[in-house]
């Protein structure tokens, strides 16, 4: 059974930091590109960051470049999103996503990040 389970969300003050984790199981993790998406209230889901299957390349939305860092541990089947200098506009549900060239896609259920004073 495919599972992606996010953790680490919560309430943080502007300027603070959080690290999200995503634990994967039930599929060949090291063959998949891993991504973090987010969806703010009333907005469409957007890609935040992605990391290649071996972790050699990453990409980021312009809005988070220089503040967020995505990484993965293939041995532990984990992917992380380190978020620094958080802003109120980063408030959203953050989703872990796994994708592969065959078209297979898997989603987690999301974790809520709220940035507020």
C-alpha positions in Angstrom: 0.0 0.0 0.0 1.4 3.3 -1.1 1.7 5.9 1.7 3.1 9.4 2.0 2.8 10.8 5.5 3.7 14.4 6.2 4.6 15.7 9.6 6.1 18.8 11.2 3.5 21.4 10.4 2.2 23.9 13.0 2.0 27.5 14.1 5.1 29.6 13.8 5.7 33.3 14.0 6.8 35.4 11.0 10.5 35.0 10.6 10.5 31.6 12.2 11.5 28.2 10.9 9.9 24.8 10.5 11.0 21.5 9.0 8.5 19.3 7.3 9.1 15.6 6.8 7.4 13.1 4.5 7.7 9.4 5.2 7.2 7.1 2.1 6.3 3.5 1.9 4.8 1.0 -0.6 6.7 2.1 -3.8 10.3 2.3 -5.0 11.1 5.6 -3.4 14.5 6.1 -4.9 13.1 6.0 -8.4 10.7 8.9 -7.9 11.1 12.6 -8.1 9.8 14.0 -4.8 8.0 17.3 -4.5 6.4 19.6 -2.0 3.2 21.4 -3.0 1.1 23.8 -1.0 -2.5 25.1 -1.1 -3.5 28.3 0.6 -7.1 29.0 1.4 -9.0 30.0 -1.7 -6.0 29.4 -4.0 -4.9 26.7 -6.3 -2.3 24.1 -5.3 1.2 25.2 -6.3 4.6 23.5 -6.6 6.9 24.7 -3.9 10.0 22.6 -4.4 11.2 19.4 -6.0 14.2 17.1 -5.8 15.4 14.5 -8.3 15.4 10.8 -7.6 19.0 10.7 -6.4 18.9 14.2 -4.8 21.4 15.7 -7.3 19.1 18.5 -8.5 16.5 20.6 -6.9 14.1 23.3 -8.1 12.1 25.9 -6.2 9.2 28.3 -6.7 10.5 31.9 -7.0 8.5 32.8 -3.9 10.6 30.5 -1.7 14.0 30.6 -3.3 16.7 31.3 -0.7 14.3 30.5 2.2 13.3 26.9 1.7 15.5 23.8 1.1 14.3 20.4 0.0 16.3 17.3 0.6 15.8 13.5 0.7 17.2 10.4 2.4 16.7 7.5 0.1 17.9 5.0 2.7 15.3 6.1 5.1 12.6 6.9 2.5 12.2 10.4 3.8 12.0 13.8 2.1 12.3 17.1 4.0 11.4 20.7 3.5 13.4 23.1 5.6 11.6 26.4 5.8 13.3 29.6 7.1 12.3 33.2 7.3 8.6 32.2 7.1 6.1 34.8 6.0 2.3 35.0 6.6 1.8 34.2 2.9 3.5 30.9 3.4 0.4 29.8 5.4 -1.0 26.7 3.6 -1.5 23.0 3.7 1.7 21.4 2.5 1.5 18.2 0.5 4.2 15.6 -0.3 4.1 14.3 -3.8 5.9 11.5 -5.6 6.1 11.3 -9.3 7.8 9.1 -11.9 8.2 9.2 -15.7 5.6 6.5 -16.2 2.9 9.0 -15.1 2.4 7.4 -11.7 1.8 10.0 -9.0 1.2 9.7 -5.3 0.0 12.3 -2.7 0.1 12.6 1.0 -2.8 14.0 3.0 -1.0 17.2 3.9 0.1 19.1 7.0 -1.0 22.6 7.9 1.6 25.4 8.3 0.3 28.6 9.8 2.5 31.7 10.0 1.1 34.2 12.3 1.9 36.4 15.2 
